[in-house]
Amino acid sequence: MSFIGRYRLFCTILCMLLAILLSACTDFSNGYRIWQANQRFRNGRHHDALLAYLSVMESPQAAVARYNTAHVYLAMQEEQAARELLELAAEAPDKTLAARARHNLGVLYYRDGEYSLALTLLRDSLRLEPGRLATIKAVELVLQQLDSGSSANSDRERAGMQQGSGDDFGLFSVSSASRRNIFKSGGGDADPALADH
């Protein structure tokens, strides 16, 4: 291959790499905007964070932006707007994001006294992200509100709880380094006699 042929090949490869890098810039730029918005939210600058999140709503990171924007709305006491965005985020293809959005919706419905709907959302969250301790605890709180006898006991067992002493139900124990296996669906090796940390 001659010098000119190698030069053309080099230029072609360089142009292809440049095109790939430029196409990735928008993802980087949107990710950076979300990071900036997160920092503003943490610093209590809710309106600035809201503007930054809204600028990313039509990007591939829209689900994350919706989820985060819902938290801004909650901080601003705009619960209805937060619910709408969490409902959209709950349908995200990212299972972790969808699980956390459903968890947060469940908590909102729990606060409003809509325990059945809260339980449904929290169970959906556990199906997507099994063993998440915060969600298991939230399910337990909802079940305490719905407690009506034996049906609540079977609901607790299906939700990942284990029976403790008497009629009391406890969370799965993780008392030592050797026993720190996070709950796996179908597992029943946790010892209710061990204290929870």
Secondary structure, 3 states (H helix, E strand, C coil): CCHHHHHHHHHHHHHHHHHHHHHHHHHHHHHHHHHHHHHHHHCCCHHHHHHHHHCCCCCCCHHHHHHHHHHHHHHCCCHHHHHHHHHHHCCCCCHHHHHHHHHHHHHHHHHCCCHHHHHHHHHHHHHHCCCCHHHHHHHHHHHHHHCCCHHHHHHHHHCCCEECCCCCEECCCCCCHHHCCCCCCCCCCCCCCCCCC
